């Protein structure tokens, strides 16, 4: 029986996605919400479960690796935004509905409300909706959806830097990441926590190094003489 990857896929990216999914699931079930899983506390101290939240960082790095392929295929910012939205939103709609139904029907640490669909389906921080609509008190349908807001901030930054000039895209992103992370560290060390949190909210500063790692990996692949055929295969991931 053949084990070759399906046409149009890069097997190692699918493999890394599988690793990331396993890490995140293990963290959620055995460490983060161990009281909801039989004998969850027994397994919580194992390294793959204890540090499984870094699976999200791996997802960010994968996103950084493939995003240039999407940008290169788009004629303008609107097309790029539509491609990203079309790839994520149908699955998000399905998962939000399933999460809402399950969490409303079983005992758990939180019970989602209908208003929670607003931030979840728009992939925006609930704080934005709660400030626009006083008294709304919306949240994520599932707390794991926070990472989608980080993704959209990365997409916005990447799009702006790309259309400022693709040739300097990697250098600009590296510079912005360095400035943002340095600023975050300096503000936190100085006790300016409110300003540090604003920087994190605006630029996803804590996560930019992971996206940058993905961009560096993509750059390395391109510099190693990746063929046009491999590029076409990679585009199936975007």
Secondary structure, DSSP 4 states (H G I P E B T S, - for coil): ---PPPTT--HHHHHHHHHHHHHHHHHIIIIITGGGSTTHHHHTTSHHHHTTTHHHHHHHHHHHHHHHHHHHH-SSHHHHHHHHHHHHHHHHHHHHHHHHHHHHHS--S----TTHHHHHHHT--HHHHHHHSTT-----SSGGGHHHHHHHHHHHHHHHHHHT-GGGHHHHHHHHHHHHHHHHHHHHHTT-HHHHHHHHHHH-HHHHHHHHHHHHHHHHHHHTT--HHHHHHHGGG-
